[in-house]
Amino acid sequence: MPGKLVSKQHILAEIRRTASENGGKPLGSRRFSATTGIREHDWLGRHWARWGDATTEAGFKPNALQAGYKDEAVAWRGWLLRA
């Protein structure tokens, strides 16, 4: 949306709409931009510091952090790569 300020409410509505079309899961920021034409420039630093903050405000749970590997799994993978 060149030249126009995009309102926070419009972005939140678009996050909800696109998530609904995506089986209830919000899109990532790049796919959201490609789908809606709302660029990162339109929201980053204006309304939110991170995309996850925007999706949380739109009513979605933040992504869970991935658990790390146990030392044994890393050692086993290293052994397999050398074999």
PyMOL commands that place a pseudoatom at each C-alpha (Angstrom):
pseudoatom trace, name=CA, resn=MET, resi=1, chain=A, elem=C, hetatm=0, pos=[0.000, 0.000, 0.000]
pseudoatom trace, name=CA, resn=PRO, resi=2, chain=A, elem=C, hetatm=0, pos=[2.445, 2.627, -1.176]
pseudoatom trace, name=CA, resn=GLY, resi=3, chain=A, elem=C, hetatm=0, pos=[2.164, 6.113, 0.259]
pseudoatom trace, name=CA, resn=LYS, resi=4, chain=A, elem=C, hetatm=0, pos=[-0.497, 5.260, 2.835]
pseudoatom trace, name=CA, resn=LEU, resi=5, chain=A, elem=C, hetatm=0, pos=[-0.170, 4.631, 6.536]
pseudoatom trace, name=CA, resn=VAL, resi=6, chain=A, elem=C, hetatm=0, pos=[-1.665, 1.265, 7.367]
pseudoatom trace, name=CA, resn=SER, resi=7, chain=A, elem=C, hetatm=0, pos=[-3.655, 1.299, 10.587]
pseudoatom trace, name=CA, resn=LYS, resi=8, chain=A, elem=C, hetatm=0, pos=[-2.953, -1.109, 13.390]
pseudoatom trace, name=CA, resn=GLN, resi=9, chain=A, elem=C, hetatm=0, pos=[-6.575, -2.281, 13.326]
pseudoatom trace, name=CA, resn=HIS, resi=10, chain=A, elem=C, hetatm=0, pos=[-6.386, -3.031, 9.594]
pseudoatom trace, name=CA, resn=ILE, resi=11, chain=A, elem=C, hetatm=0, pos=[-3.222, -5.101, 10.057]
pseudoatom trace, name=CA, resn=LEU, resi=12, chain=A, elem=C, hetatm=0, pos=[-4.767, -7.027, 12.956]
pseudoatom trace, name=CA, resn=ALA, resi=13, chain=A, elem=C, hetatm=0, pos=[-7.885, -7.708, 10.869]
pseudoatom trace, name=CA, resn=GLU, resi=14, chain=A, elem=C, hetatm=0, pos=[-5.733, -8.964, 7.999]
pseudoatom trace, name=CA, resn=ILE, resi=15, chain=A, elem=C, hetatm=0, pos=[-3.737, -11.219, 10.339]
pseudoatom trace, name=CA, resn=ARG, resi=16, chain=A, elem=C, hetatm=0, pos=[-7.007, -12.744, 11.564]
pseudoatom trace, name=CA, resn=ARG, resi=17, chain=A, elem=C, hetatm=0, pos=[-8.444, -13.066, 8.041]
pseudoatom trace, name=CA, resn=THR, resi=18, chain=A, elem=C, hetatm=0, pos=[-5.363, -14.712, 6.551]
pseudoatom trace, name=CA, resn=ALA, resi=19, chain=A, elem=C, hetatm=0, pos=[-5.012, -17.008, 9.566]
pseudoatom trace, name=CA, resn=SER, resi=20, chain=A, elem=C, hetatm=0, pos=[-8.609, -18.101, 9.107]
pseudoatom trace, name=CA, resn=GLU, resi=21, chain=A, elem=C, hetatm=0, pos=[-7.876, -18.921, 5.460]
pseudoatom trace, name=CA, resn=ASN, resi=22, chain=A, elem=C, hetatm=0, pos=[-4.752, -20.822, 6.604]
pseudoatom trace, name=CA, resn=GLY, resi=23, chain=A, elem=C, hetatm=0, pos=[-6.542, -23.244, 8.892]
pseudoatom trace, name=CA, resn=GLY, resi=24, chain=A, elem=C, hetatm=0, pos=[-6.378, -20.987, 11.952]
pseudoatom trace, name=CA, resn=LYS, resi=25, chain=A, elem=C, hetatm=0, pos=[-2.613, -20.512, 11.933]
pseudoatom trace, name=CA, resn=PRO, resi=26, chain=A, elem=C, hetatm=0, pos=[-1.200, -17.032, 11.300]
pseudoatom trace, name=CA, resn=LEU, resi=27, chain=A, elem=C, hetatm=0, pos=[1.081, -16.608, 8.313]
pseudoatom trace, name=CA, resn=GLY, resi=28, chain=A, elem=C, hetatm=0, pos=[4.735, -15.754, 8.681]
pseudoatom trace, name=CA, resn=SER, resi=29, chain=A, elem=C, hetatm=0, pos=[5.627, -12.142, 8.005]
pseudoatom trace, name=CA, resn=ARG, resi=30, chain=A, elem=C, hetatm=0, pos=[6.940, -12.725, 4.455]
pseudoatom trace, name=CA, resn=ARG, resi=31, chain=A, elem=C, hetatm=0, pos=[3.954, -14.747, 3.325]
pseudoatom trace, name=CA, resn=PHE, resi=32, chain=A, elem=C, hetatm=0, pos=[1.631, -12.245, 5.013]
pseudoatom trace, name=CA, resn=SER, resi=33, chain=A, elem=C, hetatm=0, pos=[3.269, -9.437, 3.064]
pseudoatom trace, name=CA, resn=ALA, resi=34, chain=A, elem=C, hetatm=0, pos=[3.047, -11.344, -0.219]
pseudoatom trace, name=CA, resn=THR, resi=35, chain=A, elem=C, hetatm=0, pos=[-0.615, -12.182, 0.403]
pseudoatom trace, name=CA, resn=THR, resi=36, chain=A, elem=C, hetatm=0, pos=[-1.861, -8.821, 1.665]
pseudoatom trace, name=CA, resn=GLY, resi=37, chain=A, elem=C, hetatm=0, pos=[0.554, -6.258, 0.259]
pseudoatom trace, name=CA, resn=ILE, resi=38, chain=A, elem=C, hetatm=0, pos=[1.169, -4.996, 3.796]
pseudoatom trace, name=CA, resn=ARG, resi=39, chain=A, elem=C, hetatm=0, pos=[4.930, -4.659, 4.018]
pseudoatom trace, name=CA, resn=GLU, resi=40, chain=A, elem=C, hetatm=0, pos=[7.176, -5.077, 7.043]
pseudoatom trace, name=CA, resn=HIS, resi=41, chain=A, elem=C, hetatm=0, pos=[7.856, -1.355, 6.714]
pseudoatom trace, name=CA, resn=ASP, resi=42, chain=A, elem=C, hetatm=0, pos=[4.164, -0.718, 7.436]
pseudoatom trace, name=CA, resn=TRP, resi=43, chain=A, elem=C, hetatm=0, pos=[4.217, -2.309, 10.891]
pseudoatom trace, name=CA, resn=LEU, resi=44, chain=A, elem=C, hetatm=0, pos=[7.821, -2.788, 12.103]
pseudoatom trace, name=CA, resn=GLY, resi=45, chain=A, elem=C, hetatm=0, pos=[8.710, -0.036, 14.554]
pseudoatom trace, name=CA, resn=ARG, resi=46, chain=A, elem=C, hetatm=0, pos=[5.366, 1.699, 14.028]
pseudoatom trace, name=CA, resn=HIS, resi=47, chain=A, elem=C, hetatm=0, pos=[3.048, -0.699, 15.787]
pseudoatom trace, name=CA, resn=TRP, resi=48, chain=A, elem=C, hetatm=0, pos=[5.193, -3.682, 16.895]
pseudoatom trace, name=CA, resn=ALA, resi=49, chain=A, elem=C, hetatm=0, pos=[8.847, -4.553, 17.381]
pseudoatom trace, name=CA, resn=ARG, resi=50, chain=A, elem=C, hetatm=0, pos=[8.398, -8.164, 16.234]
pseudoatom trace, name=CA, resn=TRP, resi=51, chain=A, elem=C, hetatm=0, pos=[5.963, -10.066, 14.034]
pseudoatom trace, name=CA, resn=GLY, resi=52, chain=A, elem=C, hetatm=0, pos=[5.166, -12.381, 16.944]
pseudoatom trace, name=CA, resn=ASP, resi=53, chain=A, elem=C, hetatm=0, pos=[3.955, -9.365, 18.935]
pseudoatom trace, name=CA, resn=ALA, resi=54, chain=A, elem=C, hetatm=0, pos=[1.498, -8.536, 16.145]
pseudoatom trace, name=CA, resn=THR, resi=55, chain=A, elem=C, hetatm=0, pos=[0.136, -12.075, 15.898]
pseudoatom trace, name=CA, resn=THR, resi=56, chain=A, elem=C, hetatm=0, pos=[-0.174, -12.272, 19.694]
pseudoatom trace, name=CA, resn=GLU, resi=57, chain=A, elem=C, hetatm=0, pos=[-2.137, -9.021, 19.761]
pseudoatom trace, name=CA, resn=ALA, resi=58, chain=A, elem=C, hetatm=0, pos=[-4.349, -10.442, 17.010]
pseudoatom trace, name=CA, resn=GLY, resi=59, chain=A, elem=C, hetatm=0, pos=[-5.273, -13.227, 19.440]
pseudoatom trace, name=CA, resn=PHE, resi=60, chain=A, elem=C, hetatm=0, pos=[-2.894, -16.040, 18.532]
pseudoatom trace, name=CA, resn=LYS, resi=61, chain=A, elem=C, hetatm=0, pos=[-0.529, -17.895, 20.820]
pseudoatom trace, name=CA, resn=PRO, resi=62, chain=A, elem=C, hetatm=0, pos=[3.160, -17.194, 20.303]
pseudoatom trace, name=CA, resn=ASN, resi=63, chain=A, elem=C, hetatm=0, pos=[5.238, -19.961, 18.752]
pseudoatom trace, name=CA, resn=ALA, resi=64, chain=A, elem=C, hetatm=0, pos=[6.798, -22.288, 21.299]
pseudoatom trace, name=CA, resn=LEU, resi=65, chain=A, elem=C, hetatm=0, pos=[10.558, -22.386, 21.575]
pseudoatom trace, name=CA, resn=GLN, resi=66, chain=A, elem=C, hetatm=0, pos=[12.134, -25.533, 20.205]
pseudoatom trace, name=CA, resn=ALA, resi=67, chain=A, elem=C, hetatm=0, pos=[13.878, -27.742, 22.740]
pseudoatom trace, name=CA, resn=GLY, resi=68, chain=A, elem=C, hetatm=0, pos=[17.583, -28.278, 22.300]
pseudoatom trace, name=CA, resn=TYR, resi=69, chain=A, elem=C, hetatm=0, pos=[19.214, -31.599, 21.575]
pseudoatom trace, name=CA, resn=LYS, resi=70, chain=A, elem=C, hetatm=0, pos=[20.598, -33.735, 24.353]
pseudoatom trace, name=CA, resn=ASP, resi=71, chain=A, elem=C, hetatm=0, pos=[24.375, -34.113, 24.350]
pseudoatom trace, name=CA, resn=GLU, resi=72, chain=A, elem=C, hetatm=0, pos=[24.043, -37.804, 23.474]
pseudoatom trace, name=CA, resn=ALA, resi=73, chain=A, elem=C, hetatm=0, pos=[21.989, -37.043, 20.362]
pseudoatom trace, name=CA, resn=VAL, resi=74, chain=A, elem=C, hetatm=0, pos=[24.528, -34.493, 19.166]
pseudoatom trace, name=CA, resn=ALA, resi=75, chain=A, elem=C, hetatm=0, pos=[27.402, -36.910, 19.792]
pseudoatom trace, name=CA, resn=TRP, resi=76, chain=A, elem=C, hetatm=0, pos=[25.567, -39.703, 17.938]
pseudoatom trace, name=CA, resn=ARG, resi=77, chain=A, elem=C, hetatm=0, pos=[24.841, -37.429, 14.972]
pseudoatom trace, name=CA, resn=GLY, resi=78, chain=A, elem=C, hetatm=0, pos=[28.499, -36.381, 14.861]
pseudoatom trace, name=CA, resn=TRP, resi=79, chain=A, elem=C, hetatm=0, pos=[29.567, -40.010, 14.877]
pseudoatom trace, name=CA, resn=LEU, resi=80, chain=A, elem=C, hetatm=0, pos=[27.191, -40.794, 11.996]
pseudoatom trace, name=CA, resn=LEU, resi=81, chain=A, elem=C, hetatm=0, pos=[28.510, -37.899, 9.938]
pseudoatom trace, name=CA, resn=ARG, resi=82, chain=A, elem=C, hetatm=0, pos=[32.092, -39.184, 10.290]
pseudoatom trace, name=CA, resn=ALA, resi=83, chain=A, elem=C, hetatm=0, pos=[31.167, -42.757, 9.397]
for i in range(1, 83): cmd.bond("trace and resi %d" % i, "trace and resi %d" % (i + 1))
show_as sticks, trace
zoom trace
